[in-house]
Amino acid sequence: MPEVIIYSRPDCHLCNVVERIAKTVQAEHPFILTRINVDETSDLAIRYGERVPVVLIDQVEAFSGTVTEGEFRRAIERANRQGLRGVIRSFFRIFKKPVKS
C-alpha cells in the first residue's frame, strides 16, 4: 500500500486543498496518509521554507504547490501498480530458487 506524506504548515490554503484531494482519492484507492507540519522542526522549516505543500509518495517527491485531483489519482494508481509489480517479482523469485534434494 502506498504511503503519502504531505509536508505543510498551519493556515496554508494550498496545503488544505491538497489534503482534501488526498482524502477524496484515498476513499477509492487506499493509502497511508500523513500530514507533517514543517514548522514543528527547524530542519524541516529550513528544508521546505515557503515551498509547501510538498507531497511525497513512497518517499519520492511527487508534487510541490498545486496539484489537481486527476494528477494525484494517477500518481497513486501508478504507485499501486509499481507496488503490485514488486510483490509479483518477489513471488516469482521465491519459486525460481532451485530445490535441494
Steps between C-alpha positions, in 0.01 A plus 500: 500500500647839406601749766424870443658776707382859468749755634296806591453780750201637692274747322633397157210506256677286237596247768135464600396459135760226443389319816136508386602364159705226670208395719265493201738275304570290810133398514543321164869403512615420855834635615662612823469878542712712733504879524811655655526860614838625377503770768525240778872442436761746382648245256171464314434875512840564345465219242155600376486871584200649322489208253194328642306288452746233394359152438712186519370169374702204623782733608527666155397863449201491271357852525578844635246781514182437308377163377174396340292207616568327168877538535488372857279204403732400213805518730331273757387255233859490368633437853249217546607338171868528590433351842308210344782436252744478792282245677469292183878514439567386858251216461670371186847535653393274785382229262798527265742384771642157428365222715764305694455126507 
